[in-house]
Amino acid sequence: MFATGGLRIDQAPPLNLPFRFFATAPLFLILTALSLFAHGPNLLDSPLLPETIATVHLTVLGWIVMIMFGAMYQMIPVLAGIPVPWPRLVPWVHGLLIVGVVTLYLGLATHLHPWMLLFASGGLGGAILLFVVPVGYALIQAPAKHPTVTFMRVSLLSLLGVLILGGVFLGEYAHGFLNLDRIALLTIHVIWGVLGWVGLLIVGVSFQVLPMFYMTRDIAINHARAILLLWCLFLLGQPVTVYFYSANQLLFWLPTVPFLTALLLYGYNLFDMLKNRKRRFKDATYAFWLLGLASGLVALPLMASWGFIDDNWNRFLFGGLMLFGFASSIILGMLYKIIPFLVWFHRFSRLAGLVEIPMMDDLVPGIALRLQFPVHLVVVLTTVTVILTGWAPLLTLLAIALTVDATLVLYTLGFALGHKPPPQEEVPDFASFFQEK
């Protein structure tokens, strides 16, 4: 069914721990759709409009970060071989993240600042710190040497940088006492958030998820190290050039050279791993990986053009491709593997050979698996089209597609959790098989 070499599945946390994040995240995708209905084409006027920033963060924090927090709580004990300490903090992280995202949206989109933004600062800052401290401790103490663990460590540092810059933005927006180059800091915020925290974590996790669920080869250690080194050169070099490219615009895109090299090396390994996988059956999750990688490759030249094309459309298009095309596509592809695996492992793995139990594929509703990719493809294509054309009716289509996208994830979660293990009295004692009749 899947390979688990090197994994410590006995260390897996309780099912309710990651699933509270997985179940909440699609709701914020629906809120993003409602925000599109409420604000319409005004959102495309400028990436610095409060309503635009608020809507983007519904997706980034409420959908993507929410999923990634839940996934890391699940993966670190399994991949790194050490449980995340202080599990009682997890409900606080979950609750504070919800409060932070909601109050951030209300403070920006409804102009209820500074009080709403004060709550947002406390909620988001508290959630991220209560997440980073135990997760960072576990990653530092982790005995595992797998490349995924190293990628997680660097992505966590990027998250800390994003938190610091986000706090600066909220303070500057609410009180206006900071004399800062807001555009430069916003660019760094986006780079560390989308390409540092989100990008590195997704790439690192794929090194383990692909061999496990698709029976591919492992990535070569030297290739993984080269990808990380080149990626880090970009994350450190690009913020420096943001402040100096006005003197020489060629400086702006120089750090994208190692990043492009890293992305091409990763893409080569990804395609080779998927092409030569032992499990040849193609399903929708395979298409999600291809869509995600293609979106990332298209988004990179857009980022490089920021130093030459001072226009909003290429920034919006970069954001749309990275959030919906790259991050969301790969997240959806992984969720359709992770959700059934976790339910099967926690509820049925101990019963294997004792009673009839469902297979992992039985825990995924067929209609959701068939519809999720075409619906999400509509999300990506509509996002690109509405940014390039500005045609307002397409925002309605995008909002509807996002709602369906989220609803299918919620249905899949409910379907998988609806499979209950048999009552204890119906499970025979394993020793009884060896007793004489």
N, C-alpha and C positions, 0 to 999 in steps of 0.2 A: 504493500500500500504506500509506504513512504519509508525513507531512510532516516534513521535517528542517530547515526554515528557521531559521537562527540557531544550529543545533547544530554542534558541532565533533566529529563522530563519528570523525574521524581521530585524535583525542586519546584515544580509549577505551583503558583499561588492559587487560592480558591477562585472558582469560576466567576463569582460576583465581582471580584476586584477589577479585572479588565472590562467586563461586560457593562459596568455602570457607565464607563466612558463611551463604549461602542454604541450603547442605546441612546445616549444623550446627543452625540455628534450629529446624527441626521436631522435632529430637530432644528439645529442652528443652520443647516443647509436650507431648510424650509423657511426659516426666518430671513435668510438671505434673499430667497425668492420674494417674500412679502415686501422686503425693502426695495427690491427692483420695481414692484408694483407701485409702491408708495412714492418713490422719487423719480422714476422714469428716466428719460434721456438726460435730465440734469446731472446725473451721476457721471456722465462722460464729458462734462465741461472742463474739469480739471482734476488731476489726481490728488490735489491738496484741499479740495472741498471737504468740509466736515462730514457731510452725508456720504461722500465717496469713501473716505477713510473708515467711517463706521461700518459701511456695508462690506468693504474688503475684509475688515477684521472679524465680522461674523463668520466668514469662510475660513480665514486663516486660524483664528483662535478657537472659534466654536466648533468647526468641522475638522480641520487638519490637525491642529495641536491636540484637541480632545482625543482623537483617534491615536495619535502618536504617544500620548501619555499612557493610555491604557495598554498599548502594544509594548511599551518599554517595561511597564510593571510585569507583564507576562513574560517577555523575552529574556530579561536580564538573569533571572534565576535559572532559566533553561540553558541559555547560551553561555553565560559567564560562570555558571556553577556556584553562584552565591545568592541567597535571597536578599531582596531589598529590605533593609531594616526599618523598624518603626511602622509596620503596616497600618497601625491605627490612624496614621496621618492621611491615608489615602482618601477617606470620605471628606476630610477637610480640603484636600487638594481639589477634589471634584467639585465640592460646593463653592469654594472660593473662585474657581475658574468660571463657573456659571455666573456667579455674581459679578465678577470682573468683566466678562464679555457683555452681559446685559447692560450694566451701568455705563460701560464705555460707549455702547451704541446710543443709549439714551442721552448721555452727556454731549455727544457729538451731533447726532442726527436731530435731536429735539432741543438742543441749545440750553439744556438744564445745568450747564456748568456754572461754577466750579464744583458744586457739591457732588454731582453725579461722577465727575471725573476724579474726585477725591476717593469715592467708594471704588471706582475702577482701579485706581492706583493701588489701593489696599488689597482689593480682591486679586488682581492679576499678579501683583508683586508677592503677595502671600502664597498664592497657589504655586507660582514658579519656584520660589525659594523652598517651600515645603516639599516640592518635587525634586529640585536639584540636589539638595543636601543629602538625603538618603540614597538617591540614585547615584549621585557622584561618589559617595562613600563606597557603595557596592561595586562600582566600576573600578575604583582605585584598588580595592581589596581583591578583585576578581582573580582567581587562579588561571582562568582560561586565557589562552593566547591567540584565539581566533581573530582574524582581521575585523570581524564585525564589532568586537568589543572595543577595539581601538577607534573605529569610526564613531561609535557611540560616545566615547570620551570627548572627541573633538567637537561633535555636534552639540554636546551639552555645554561646552565652552561658548559656542556660537549663541546658544540660547541665552546664556548669561549676558552676553554683549547686547543682544536684542532687548532684553529686559531693561538694561541700563539706559539705552537710547530711548526706549519707549517711555520710561519715567521722565526723561528730560523733555520729550515732546509734550507729555501731559502737563508738566509744570509750566512749560513755555506757553502752551495754548491756554491754560486756565488763568494764568497770572500775567503773562506777557513781560516778565522781568529779565528774560535771558536774551542776550545779544548774540545770536548764533546763526551760522549759515545753514538754514533749515533744509535747503535742497541737498546740500552735501551730506548732512546727517541722515536725511531720509533715504538717500541712495545707499549709504552704508547699512542702514537699518534693513532695507529690502535685501541687500546682498547677504548679510549675515543670517537673516531670517529664512529667506526662501532657498538660498543655495548652501548656506552653512548648516543651520539647524535641520531644515526639512530635507535638503538634497543629500547631505552626508548620511543622515540616518536611513533614508530609503535605500541608498546605494549599499551601505554597510549591511543592512538587514537582508537585502537581496542575495548576498553571498551565502547566506544560510538557508533562506526560504526556497530558492530555486533548486538546490540539490535535494532538499527534503521533500518537496511536494511534486517536483517534475522529474526527479531522478536524473539530474544533470551532473556533470563533473564538478568538482570544487574549483574555484578560481585559484590560479597560481599565486602563491604568497608574494612573489616578487612583483606581480602585476597589481595586486591589492595595495602593496606598499607604495608603488609608483603612483597609483591613482590618488592615494591619500596625500602624498607629498606634493604633487602638482596642484591638487585641489586647495591645499593649505597655502601654497604660494599665491594663489589667486585671492583667497580670503584675506590674506595679510597685505598683498600688494595693491588690490583694487581700491580699498579705502584711502591709501596714500595718494594714489593718482587722482582721486576725486577732487582733492584740494589743489592740485598743481596742473591739471590738464589744460586750464585756460591759457597758460603760457605756451604749451605745446600740446595740441590736441592728440597727437600720436601717442602721447603717454597714456591716455585714458584706456586704450584697448590693449596695451602691452601685457597686462596681467591676464587678459583673456586667452593669451596664447597657451600658457600651461593649463588653463582650465579646459580649453578646447582639446588639448592633447589628452587630458585626463578623461574627458567625456568620450572621446573617440576610442580610447583604450578600454573604457568600461563598456561602450557599445559593442566593440569587437568581441569582448568576452561574453557579454549578455547574449548576442546573436549566436555565437558559437555554442554556448551552453544549451540554449533552447533548441538550436538546430540539431544537435547531436544528443538530445535527451533520450533516455531509455523509455520513458513513457510517451509514446508517439501520439496518443489521442489528443486532438486539439479541442479545447473548450474556450469559453469566453474569457477566462482568466488569462490565457495565453495572448489573446488580442489586446487586453488591457496593458500588458507589459510593452507590446510593440507600439501602441498608441502613446504611452507615456514617454518612451525613449524618443520617438519621432518628434513629439512636442518639445522636449528638452533641446533637441538638436536645432529645431527651428527658432526657439527662443533665444539661443545664444547670440546669433548675429544681431538680433534686435537690441540686446543689452550693449553690445559693442558699438552700436550706432548712436548711443546716447551722447557721445562726445562730438558727433558730427550733425545729428538731426535733433534740433531742440524743439521737439513737437510732442504733444501729448499722446498721439495715437500709438507710437512705438513703445511708450511706457505702459499704456493700457494693454497693448497686445502681448508684451512680455509677461505682464502680471497674469493675464487671462490664460496664456499657454502654460505658464508654470503652475498656477494654482489648480486649474481645471484639467489641462492637458497632461501635465507631468505628474504632479503630486496626487491629485484625486484619482487619476486613472490607475496608478500603481497601488494606491491605498485600496481601491475597490477590488482590484485583482487579488490582493493579499487577503482582504476580508473574506472573500468567498472560499479561501482555503483555511484561514485561521479559525473562523467561526465554527465550521463543522468539526475541525480537528479538536478544538478545545472542548466542545460539548461531548464529542465521542470519548475523548481521553478521560474527562472527569466523571462521566456518567456510565460509560459502557466498557472501558478497557479492562477493568478488573473482572468483568463477567465473560470475557472471551473464552470460549470453550466450555462454559458452564450452561448457558442458555442462548437462545437465538437473539442476536443483537443486530441493530442496523449497521450498515456500512457508512463510511464517512459521506459518500455521495448521496445516501438516503436522507441526510440531514440538511440538504440544500433543495429548496423548492425549484422544480424544473422551469416553471414559468419565469421566476425571477432571474435565473441564470441566463435564460434565453433573451430576456428583455433588457437586462441591465446594460450590456455593452451598446446596443443600438441607441438606447435612451441617452447614455452618457456621451456617445459620439455626437448626438444632436446638441448636447450641452456645449461641447468643445467647438463644433462647427458654427453654432449660432453665436457663441462668444466672439469668435474671430470675425464673423460677418458683421455683427452689430458694431464692433469697434471700427472696422474699416469703412462701413457705410453710414453709420449713425442713424439707421432707419429705426425709428421708435417702436413700431409693432414687433420687431424682433425681440425686444426686451420682454414682452409678454410671453413669447414662445420660450425664451430662455428661462423665465421664472417658472413656467409650467414644467419644462423638462427637468429643472432642478428639483422641483417638488416630487415628481415621479421618481427621479433618481434616489432621493432620500427615502421615499415610501418603500421602494423595493428593498433597500437595506434594512429598514425596520421590519418588513415582512419576513425577510430572511432570518433575522435574529429571532423573531417570534416563532417561526417555523422550527428552527433548530432547537430552541429551548422548550418547545412543546413536546419533544421526545423525552419521555421520562423512563428511568430504569424500572425494571419489574420490582414488585414488592419483595422485601427481604425473604419472606417465607417461601417465595417461589424459586429462590436461587438455591440449588443443591450445594451441599458441602463438598468441596473438592476431594476430600479424603474418602467420601462415600463411593467414588468411582473405583477405588482399590479394595473395597470390602467384598467378601464373598457373598454371593446371592444365596 
